[in-house]
Amino acid sequence: MSALQNDRYLRALLKQPVDATPVWMMRQAGRYLPEYRALRAEAGSFMNLCQNPELASEVTLQPLRRFDLDAAILFSDILTIPDAMGLGLRFETGEGPKFDRPITCKADVEKIGVPDPEGELQYVMNAVRQIRKDLQGQVPLIGFSGSPWTLATYMVEGGSSKAFTKIKGMMYSEPATLHLLLDLLANSVTQYLNAQIKAGAQSVMIFDTWGGVLTPRDYREFSLQYMHKIVDGLIRENEGRRVPVTLFTKNGGMWLEAIADTGCDAVGLDWTIEMADAKARIGDRVALQGNMDPSMLYASAERIEQEVAHILAGFGQGSGHVFNLGHGIHLDVPPENAKVFVDAVHRLSQPYHTR
Ligand code: CP3
């Protein structure tokens, strides 16, 4: 395997000195790029892209050709695990993901098992291996999974949700059933991420998109506890390097200390918290990832640069910051604005890294 040409992203996650702040964007491959839309149309569906290693690799590399990004992220989805468990995943245009066989009761949970990462999910590992080969050491590759709680919301609701009534109904009326499901998911995610690491992922990130809809107590019991269990079970060193782990709970700003306590290397932040506050609270313990509002990419170049400067100043001097958006890039953002953002991070961050 070729040596890494740019390891800023891995170094920043471990607070090792860097020459500039690394940057990548959540959902950096996807529909805001015309070259993605063209390849997706050719492939026929999103899952066809994910299941073909050459296409998944091509889509992963597309944003890296346009922008000076410091990391690549595996092109896949968090819902591959429930799909492999037999729930029947469909992506309906304009409607988001849907499951044909959602989880409604204890008997449904008892019917499913931990998917074999090199069996039903082998297409994901094949994509990781292909991407590592095609990257030729240009930048590190990020592997990822959804958190058990976030995956469970889709599995119990049967798709996306606004009020989470079904899963919260289960949480309050049948907590043991939900814990059984979350425990199964924690085991599945641990095996899935470890297989991604063995296949070549140099860092992993857990997306807890919906942890922020929980009460503080329920967050700890039904989401954080299971992410902690996963962190405890992950391979932390591979190819002679540490494999950093990033936890991202959207709307988790109230619980940063508890998230940092899991033993993760970095905490992902959405835009509802000031970078300076997050730094003061947990910046001595973990690296921080984030946190520009993705809607800022609708603004002028001057406004984007001003916001980047504000966030960089909030983090301040030294390593330990991976710049990102606070959530995924929106699908109608002009790609030129993403370029302004990425270039601004590199240019404006240099004064913070003089040694
Ligand atoms: O970041 C990247 O570039 C890597 C790829 C990636 C995708 N999904 C590709 C994708 C990642 C990291 C995800 C994670 C994901 N998927 C999350 C967690 C992160 C977050 O955004 O909160 C969630 C909640 C999902 C579930 C999911 N998958 C949704 C809600 C959707 C959108 C459905 C729709 O049609 O709008 C998807 C589909 C999806 N995943 C697309 C992409 C590029 C769009 C599919 C298409 O081309 O139609």
Boltz pocket constraint, residues with backbone or C-beta under 6 A from the ligand:
constraints:
  - pocket:
      binder: B
      contacts: [[A, 25], [A, 26], [A, 27], [A, 28], [A, 29], [A, 30], [A, 31], [A, 40], [A, 46], [A, 73], [A, 74], [A, 75], [A, 76], [A, 77], [A, 78], [A, 79], [A, 91], [A, 92], [A, 93], [A, 94], [A, 95], [A, 96], [A, 97], [A, 144], [A, 146], [A, 160], [A, 207], [A, 209], [A, 328]]
      max_distance: 6.0
